[in-house]
Structures are given as C-alpha cells and as structure tokens.
C-alpha cells in the first residue's frame, strides 16, 4: 500500500485506478514500478501530469495524463465561496483538503477529482496495446502518493498553484470582512480565528525571538511541547521560496525532514527532563552525597 488512510485527496485519486476494472496483475505491475524506484522524474502542471520511468537496460518511458484545467470563472466563484466559511478557511490555511472544500467545487459543477479514467487524455511512449499500460498505472499510484503528502497538488493540476490560491482566498476573505460593518478589532479577531499565524508574518530578524509565553521562571523546567498537529506548518507559513519553479514543491521534500527533527527534539527534551528529575531525587534523598 502506498497511500495512508485518511487523506481524502489520495484516496480519491487511488480510487480512479482501483475502480477501473483492471486485472490485479496489471495493477501490481504498476505498483512494482514504484516499489523498485523506477520513476526518475515527475512533474505536475496545470492540466497535465508526467512521469519518466526507467526501463530495462537503457530504455525509458514517458507517461502522461491530461485533463482540462478550470477556467478563471470557476476559480473566481470557488475563491468567493471558500472565503465565506471560517472552518473551511482554517482547514485550507493549515494545509488540509477536506470534503467541505471538495463540495464547493462539486456545487460549481467542476469536480476537483475525475470520476473515471475516461476523463483523461492519456499516453505513453511504450506503445503497449493494453491501456492503461503499467507506466500509466504507476503514474496514478505515484500521484496518489504525492497527494497524501501534498493534497493541494490537485489545485495545481486544475490550474492554480497552492500559494497563489491561498493568497487570493485570504484577500477575498479580508475584503469581505472589511465590508461587513464590523470594527477593526472584530475583523482582526475573525482573521486570527481563520488563520492564527496570519497576523504574525515570519521575518528573519525575529526568527529566534521568543514571546512572554515562552519564557520560564528561573530554575523551573520548561514544558515539553507536543508535536505539531499539522505537519510542516512552518514550511507552509514561509511559503514557496522565490527561487523554485511552479512545478517544484520543496515542501514535499522538506516536510519529512521537519517531522523527523521535531520528533527527535521532543525525544531529546524528554530524556533531559528524566535525567533532571533523577538528579533532583538524588539531591532530595537524605544522606545522598552531593
């Protein structure tokens, strides 16, 4: 299995290939391409997904699927609708693609996820008479795996890069709140509920600064923080670096590194706290040599 349960985007895309009535052996051939790390290049762009698969010896095969990107009229309507619900905004700003977001596009008659393979214009350089070939099957499994890590790649496929879309939704929401008659403080609190991090943009000069809630009473042990509920939230706040192309997603590469660093840091804090407690117990034990 390549896709964890719980990612709506990944499950939707995986269902495309697994509900297509293909023989299990053909599905396994596509899965083996991923298992054996045969995909040497992959790209998702508006209306198009491509992979390059290493074959036997020096051969390679280029597989691609295409489907229409949404027109600007659909995106404009979707941005307006998505900006109206605070819960949906919170999900989007924290990197979650939920059924509520999917329903907005369904209502507009523009489903985010294709219903069948027939909706794609597909092709592969292998020219296998059986279609979809194993390379195309691998493409669908691979993209489902990427959606597990970065669900907003479906937006890229449908015509809008995630960062651009979030900026437009944020601007639409702030504009709607500004025209709602509430005072500045009410609007500020509403924005904070929708995007708690949005009011404090990251700046290099303040990257290592702490606020009052972080400070400890001298001599008191620091609290051990919990792991972030949403993985790679810091990366999402920073946004896409200016030096990468629209087809690149450094967040997908760096998110596992940040997750591992967080877990290792928490483990180290727990070990240090345990050692500190043992030392305090020894000091408090009568007759213990200090």
Order of alpha helices (4+ residues) and beta strands (2+ residues): alpha-alpha-beta-beta-beta-alpha-alpha-alpha-beta-alpha-alpha-alpha-alpha-alpha-alpha
